[in-house]
Amino acid sequence: MYKAVGWHSQNEYMVGNSLADVMRKLQKEYPAPRRTSRGMSTQQIYSEPLRIIDETGKDKQYLP
């Protein structure tokens, strides 16, 4: 089980069965602005940077 959580707040933004699943749901939930300037980062879309964690611990790259 993968989760997208806020870097600072630990708020859960999205949960999914796979990394791709979480990313897809995030894009549906928080669509990126159509015209993005180079300086625009995800911090304008979400109130903070997000990190993906793997609840099961199977994916070493995304340990909680």
C-alpha positions, -999 to +999 in steps of 0.1 A: +000+000+000+015+033-011+007+067+005+014+102-005+020+121+027+029+157+034+066+162+041+060+184+071+025+177+083+023+139+077-011+145+063-022+118+039-030+131+005-036+099-014-035+062-009-031+035-036-021+000-043+009+009-065+031+039-071+014+045-104-020+043-088-011+069-063+003+092-089-027+088-112-051+096-083-030+126-073-032+140-108-069+136-109-074+151-075-049+180-079-047+187-117-016+207-126-023+242-139-024+242-177+002+268-183+032+263-160+061+286-160+095+271-154+095+283-118+063+266-109+068+236-087+045+212-070+046+234-040+020+257-057-003+228-062+001+212-028+007+233+002+039+213+009+062+188-007+049+153-008+067+121-003+055+086-012+059+059+014+053+022+011+033+008+040+043-028+034+080-020+035+085-042+005+097-014-017+130-003-001+130+030-020+099+042-003+103+032+033+081+051+058 
